[in-house]
Every structure is written in C-alpha cells, then in structure tokens.
Amino acid sequence: MSPQDEGPTVSCQFPHKAFWVTLSATLLLVIIALSVRGHLWVRQPDAQVVRITVPDLTGTLIKQSALVDKHNDLVTYTVTSLANHTSTVLFDVKHGMICYKPMNQENCYLSKMEKSDYENMQSLLQQSMQTEVLLGNETQRQTEFLGVMGGSQVDVSTLEEPLQALCRHSSIHWTRRQEGPGKQRLVYFCIDICFPSNICVSVCFYYLPE
C-alpha cells in the first residue's frame, strides 16, 4: 500500500479520536462535580448557633451561645461570665442527660433531664432563628440546686460519645436535684443558662456528704 493511500485514513482517525477524548473528559468532569455536590449535601451539618442576649438583674447584657445539632438531638451551651470565664453545658436529648463542665475546673457533673429540661430544649430544636434577644422585664428567673453525690465518680468509657468528648480528661460525678443546700452547706458555684422561651435558670452546685 502506498503512502498516498494511508493519508485519508489517518486524517479521519484524528478527529474521531479527539471527539472521544473530549467526550470522556467531559463525562469525567460531570461525574466529579456530581460526586462533590452529593458529598457536600450528605456532609452538610444540620446544626446552627443560636446567640442569646439577656440583661442580668443589674441591666448588664449577658451573651450566651447554643450550638444546636438537630440531627443528633444535642444542644451545647457556652456560657461566659462577666470575668470572661467560660462554662459548658451539654444537653443530650436523645439519651436524656445533662453534663455541666464549669469554668476553671477539671470536673464534669451529670444529671438526668426532667420534663422542664425537655421543654426548654424543644424551644431551641424547633426554631430556625440564629439570634434571640430576651427582654429583661419578661424573663422568668429561677434557681435549681444540684447536690454532688459523694463517691459517685463515673468511668468516662461508660458514657455516650458526646459526653466522653467533653469530659475525657475530667473527673465525672453524678448529681441529684435538691430543694436547697440547707444552711449548713455552702453553694460552690452556679451556672446561669437562658432559653429562648424567656426562662433563665441559675443551676447551683453543692456537695453532699459521702
């Protein structure tokens, strides 16, 4: 076969080959784009930060934030005091637990959620707003006392993962709700938590006898 006979065949193959290379590259790009979009859609967290601002009894504005994870039924409160110290309160609605990690302490304190706790959490889990300003003259304030039970240290490995992550390097103790510490016992610390339902709760801790 002469060189003149090969020329038309080669010239036809180049456009044909270029077409398939272009088509393959286009399909690959489309698949990658769809995969990335699908990955982002699956990974998109169903969580939001709700910032709560409320005046204290002196009129000073107190700012708190709540990370609301609707997918896992978790609400994590970050409470910063006027002295710029931060405490964390984790509401594990799925397992009915509350974990308190006070500022400047290597301790965590556990309690079981009660009816009022579930009601307060629903006001966060069901809303879509990102900022909530509570009015001082409409806010209901109450105090709850939790007694730290002596000899009740908890093994962190027995807790659910969200609680483990918060208290991995801390001593963990059970608490029990009480009417009050009584005159013979001192309150060691309090954590103030405000909810979008215009309710602020001051949770105060004291130690029970062994």
TORKOL-4160 file (C-alpha; in steps of 0.2 Angstrom, whole numbers, padded with zeros to 4 digits, m for minus):
210
<pt num="1" X="0000" Y="0000" Z="0000"/>
<pt num="2" X="0007" Y="0017" Z="m0005"/>
<pt num="3" X="0009" Y="0032" Z="0007"/>
<pt num="4" X="m0005" Y="0041" Z="m0003"/>
<pt num="5" X="m0017" Y="0028" Z="0002"/>
<pt num="6" X="m0014" Y="0030" Z="0021"/>
<pt num="7" X="m0016" Y="0049" Z="0022"/>
<pt num="8" X="m0035" Y="0049" Z="0021"/>
<pt num="9" X="m0037" Y="0036" Z="0034"/>
<pt num="10" X="m0025" Y="0044" Z="0047"/>
<pt num="11" X="m0034" Y="0061" Z="0044"/>
<pt num="12" X="m0051" Y="0054" Z="0048"/>
<pt num="13" X="m0044" Y="0045" Z="0064"/>
<pt num="14" X="m0038" Y="0061" Z="0072"/>
<pt num="15" X="m0055" Y="0070" Z="0073"/>
<pt num="16" X="m0063" Y="0053" Z="0078"/>
<pt num="17" X="m0050" Y="0051" Z="0092"/>
<pt num="18" X="m0051" Y="0069" Z="0098"/>
<pt num="19" X="m0070" Y="0068" Z="0099"/>
<pt num="20" X="m0070" Y="0053" Z="0111"/>
<pt num="21" X="m0056" Y="0060" Z="0122"/>
<pt num="22" X="m0066" Y="0076" Z="0123"/>
<pt num="23" X="m0082" Y="0067" Z="0127"/>
<pt num="24" X="m0073" Y="0056" Z="0140"/>
<pt num="25" X="m0065" Y="0071" Z="0149"/>
<pt num="26" X="m0082" Y="0080" Z="0149"/>
<pt num="27" X="m0091" Y="0065" Z="0157"/>
<pt num="28" X="m0077" Y="0063" Z="0170"/>
<pt num="29" X="m0079" Y="0081" Z="0175"/>
<pt num="30" X="m0098" Y="0079" Z="0176"/>
<pt num="31" X="m0096" Y="0064" Z="0187"/>
<pt num="32" X="m0083" Y="0073" Z="0198"/>
<pt num="33" X="m0095" Y="0088" Z="0200"/>
<pt num="34" X="m0110" Y="0077" Z="0204"/>
<pt num="35" X="m0099" Y="0067" Z="0217"/>
<pt num="36" X="m0093" Y="0083" Z="0226"/>
<pt num="37" X="m0110" Y="0090" Z="0226"/>
<pt num="38" X="m0118" Y="0074" Z="0233"/>
<pt num="39" X="m0104" Y="0073" Z="0246"/>
<pt num="40" X="m0107" Y="0091" Z="0252"/>
<pt num="41" X="m0125" Y="0088" Z="0253"/>
<pt num="42" X="m0123" Y="0072" Z="0264"/>
<pt num="43" X="m0110" Y="0081" Z="0274"/>
<pt num="44" X="m0119" Y="0097" Z="0277"/>
<pt num="45" X="m0122" Y="0098" Z="0296"/>
<pt num="46" X="m0139" Y="0100" Z="0302"/>
<pt num="47" X="m0133" Y="0112" Z="0316"/>
<pt num="48" X="m0134" Y="0131" Z="0319"/>
<pt num="49" X="m0128" Y="0143" Z="0333"/>
<pt num="50" X="m0141" Y="0152" Z="0342"/>
<pt num="51" X="m0135" Y="0168" Z="0351"/>
<pt num="52" X="m0145" Y="0173" Z="0366"/>
<pt num="53" X="m0143" Y="0190" Z="0374"/>
<pt num="54" X="m0152" Y="0194" Z="0390"/>
<pt num="55" X="m0149" Y="0208" Z="0404"/>
<pt num="56" X="m0145" Y="0202" Z="0421"/>
<pt num="57" X="m0153" Y="0209" Z="0437"/>
<pt num="58" X="m0142" Y="0225" Z="0436"/>
<pt num="59" X="m0146" Y="0228" Z="0417"/>
<pt num="60" X="m0129" Y="0221" Z="0411"/>
<pt num="61" X="m0131" Y="0212" Z="0395"/>
<pt num="62" X="m0126" Y="0193" Z="0396"/>
<pt num="63" X="m0121" Y="0184" Z="0380"/>
<pt num="64" X="m0123" Y="0166" Z="0378"/>
<pt num="65" X="m0122" Y="0154" Z="0363"/>
<pt num="66" X="m0130" Y="0137" Z="0360"/>
<pt num="67" X="m0124" Y="0125" Z="0346"/>
<pt num="68" X="m0140" Y="0116" Z="0341"/>
<pt num="69" X="m0137" Y="0099" Z="0332"/>
<pt num="70" X="m0154" Y="0094" Z="0327"/>
<pt num="71" X="m0148" Y="0078" Z="0318"/>
<pt num="72" X="m0141" Y="0071" Z="0335"/>
<pt num="73" X="m0153" Y="0080" Z="0347"/>
<pt num="74" X="m0139" Y="0089" Z="0355"/>
<pt num="75" X="m0138" Y="0107" Z="0362"/>
<pt num="76" X="m0121" Y="0113" Z="0368"/>
<pt num="77" X="m0122" Y="0129" Z="0379"/>
<pt num="78" X="m0107" Y="0140" Z="0380"/>
<pt num="79" X="m0109" Y="0152" Z="0395"/>
<pt num="80" X="m0096" Y="0166" Z="0398"/>
<pt num="81" X="m0096" Y="0175" Z="0414"/>
<pt num="82" X="m0093" Y="0194" Z="0417"/>
<pt num="83" X="m0075" Y="0189" Z="0422"/>
<pt num="84" X="m0073" Y="0181" Z="0404"/>
<pt num="85" X="m0073" Y="0163" Z="0411"/>
<pt num="86" X="m0082" Y="0150" Z="0400"/>
<pt num="87" X="m0093" Y="0135" Z="0406"/>
<pt num="88" X="m0101" Y="0122" Z="0395"/>
<pt num="89" X="m0117" Y="0114" Z="0397"/>
<pt num="90" X="m0122" Y="0099" Z="0386"/>
<pt num="91" X="m0140" Y="0093" Z="0384"/>
<pt num="92" X="m0140" Y="0076" Z="0376"/>
<pt num="93" X="m0159" Y="0075" Z="0372"/>
<pt num="94" X="m0158" Y="0058" Z="0364"/>
<pt num="95" X="m0151" Y="0050" Z="0380"/>
<pt num="96" X="m0159" Y="0061" Z="0392"/>
<pt num="97" X="m0143" Y="0068" Z="0400"/>
<pt num="98" X="m0136" Y="0085" Z="0405"/>
<pt num="99" X="m0117" Y="0087" Z="0408"/>
<pt num="100" X="m0110" Y="0103" Z="0416"/>
<pt num="101" X="m0092" Y="0107" Z="0414"/>
<pt num="102" X="m0089" Y="0123" Z="0425"/>
<pt num="103" X="m0076" Y="0136" Z="0421"/>
<pt num="104" X="m0058" Y="0133" Z="0429"/>
<pt num="105" X="m0062" Y="0116" Z="0435"/>
<pt num="106" X="m0056" Y="0098" Z="0429"/>
<pt num="107" X="m0073" Y="0091" Z="0434"/>
<pt num="108" X="m0089" Y="0086" Z="0425"/>
<pt num="109" X="m0106" Y="0084" Z="0433"/>
<pt num="110" X="m0120" Y="0074" Z="0427"/>
<pt num="111" X="m0139" Y="0074" Z="0429"/>
<pt num="112" X="m0154" Y="0067" Z="0421"/>
<pt num="113" X="m0166" Y="0078" Z="0411"/>
<pt num="114" X="m0183" Y="0081" Z="0418"/>
<pt num="115" X="m0199" Y="0087" Z="0410"/>
<pt num="116" X="m0194" Y="0106" Z="0411"/>
<pt num="117" X="m0177" Y="0102" Z="0403"/>
<pt num="118" X="m0185" Y="0094" Z="0388"/>
<pt num="119" X="m0197" Y="0108" Z="0386"/>
<pt num="120" X="m0183" Y="0121" Z="0386"/>
<pt num="121" X="m0174" Y="0111" Z="0373"/>
<pt num="122" X="m0188" Y="0110" Z="0361"/>
<pt num="123" X="m0188" Y="0129" Z="0361"/>
<pt num="124" X="m0171" Y="0128" Z="0353"/>
<pt num="125" X="m0173" Y="0112" Z="0342"/>
<pt num="126" X="m0188" Y="0118" Z="0334"/>
<pt num="127" X="m0183" Y="0136" Z="0330"/>
<pt num="128" X="m0173" Y="0142" Z="0315"/>
<pt num="129" X="m0168" Y="0159" Z="0320"/>
<pt num="130" X="m0149" Y="0162" Z="0324"/>
<pt num="131" X="m0151" Y="0176" Z="0336"/>
<pt num="132" X="m0163" Y="0178" Z="0351"/>
<pt num="133" X="m0164" Y="0193" Z="0362"/>
<pt num="134" X="m0174" Y="0191" Z="0378"/>
<pt num="135" X="m0182" Y="0205" Z="0387"/>
<pt num="136" X="m0177" Y="0208" Z="0405"/>
<pt num="137" X="m0195" Y="0213" Z="0411"/>
<pt num="138" X="m0202" Y="0197" Z="0403"/>
<pt num="139" X="m0189" Y="0184" Z="0408"/>
<pt num="140" X="m0193" Y="0172" Z="0421"/>
<pt num="141" X="m0179" Y="0168" Z="0433"/>
<pt num="142" X="m0177" Y="0153" Z="0444"/>
<pt num="143" X="m0164" Y="0143" Z="0454"/>
<pt num="144" X="m0161" Y="0125" Z="0454"/>
<pt num="145" X="m0149" Y="0116" Z="0466"/>
<pt num="146" X="m0139" Y="0101" Z="0462"/>
<pt num="147" X="m0131" Y="0091" Z="0476"/>
<pt num="148" X="m0114" Y="0082" Z="0470"/>
<pt num="149" X="m0116" Y="0064" Z="0477"/>
<pt num="150" X="m0101" Y="0058" Z="0486"/>
<pt num="151" X="m0092" Y="0043" Z="0480"/>
<pt num="152" X="m0101" Y="0044" Z="0463"/>
<pt num="153" X="m0086" Y="0046" Z="0452"/>
<pt num="154" X="m0091" Y="0039" Z="0434"/>
<pt num="155" X="m0080" Y="0030" Z="0422"/>
<pt num="156" X="m0079" Y="0040" Z="0406"/>
<pt num="157" X="m0079" Y="0025" Z="0395"/>
<pt num="158" X="m0097" Y="0021" Z="0401"/>
<pt num="159" X="m0104" Y="0037" Z="0394"/>
<pt num="160" X="m0111" Y="0041" Z="0377"/>
<pt num="161" X="m0099" Y="0049" Z="0364"/>
<pt num="162" X="m0104" Y="0067" Z="0366"/>
<pt num="163" X="m0101" Y="0066" Z="0385"/>
<pt num="164" X="m0085" Y="0057" Z="0383"/>
<pt num="165" X="m0078" Y="0071" Z="0371"/>
<pt num="166" X="m0082" Y="0084" Z="0384"/>
<pt num="167" X="m0076" Y="0075" Z="0399"/>
<pt num="168" X="m0062" Y="0064" Z="0393"/>
<pt num="169" X="m0049" Y="0072" Z="0404"/>
<pt num="170" X="m0060" Y="0076" Z="0419"/>
<pt num="171" X="m0067" Y="0068" Z="0435"/>
<pt num="172" X="m0085" Y="0065" Z="0432"/>
<pt num="173" X="m0098" Y="0065" Z="0446"/>
<pt num="174" X="m0117" Y="0062" Z="0447"/>
<pt num="175" X="m0128" Y="0075" Z="0454"/>
<pt num="176" X="m0145" Y="0075" Z="0462"/>
<pt num="177" X="m0158" Y="0088" Z="0461"/>
<pt num="178" X="m0162" Y="0095" Z="0479"/>
<pt num="179" X="m0174" Y="0108" Z="0486"/>
<pt num="180" X="m0159" Y="0118" Z="0493"/>
<pt num="181" X="m0142" Y="0115" Z="0501"/>
<pt num="182" X="m0148" Y="0120" Z="0519"/>
<pt num="183" X="m0139" Y="0132" Z="0530"/>
<pt num="184" X="m0125" Y="0120" Z="0535"/>
<pt num="185" X="m0119" Y="0119" Z="0517"/>
<pt num="186" X="m0111" Y="0131" Z="0505"/>
<pt num="187" X="m0115" Y="0133" Z="0487"/>
<pt num="188" X="m0099" Y="0131" Z="0477"/>
<pt num="189" X="m0103" Y="0138" Z="0460"/>
<pt num="190" X="m0118" Y="0142" Z="0449"/>
<pt num="191" X="m0120" Y="0142" Z="0430"/>
<pt num="192" X="m0134" Y="0153" Z="0423"/>
<pt num="193" X="m0142" Y="0147" Z="0407"/>
<pt num="194" X="m0155" Y="0157" Z="0397"/>
<pt num="195" X="m0168" Y="0149" Z="0385"/>
<pt num="196" X="m0177" Y="0157" Z="0370"/>
<pt num="197" X="m0193" Y="0153" Z="0380"/>
<pt num="198" X="m0189" Y="0168" Z="0391"/>
<pt num="199" X="m0183" Y="0157" Z="0405"/>
<pt num="200" X="m0167" Y="0159" Z="0414"/>
<pt num="201" X="m0161" Y="0146" Z="0426"/>
<pt num="202" X="m0147" Y="0148" Z="0438"/>
<pt num="203" X="m0140" Y="0130" Z="0442"/>
<pt num="204" X="m0131" Y="0130" Z="0458"/>
<pt num="205" X="m0120" Y="0115" Z="0465"/>
<pt num="206" X="m0115" Y="0110" Z="0482"/>
<pt num="207" X="m0108" Y="0094" Z="0489"/>
<pt num="208" X="m0117" Y="0081" Z="0498"/>
<pt num="209" X="m0109" Y="0070" Z="0512"/>
<pt num="210" X="m0101" Y="0054" Z="0507"/>
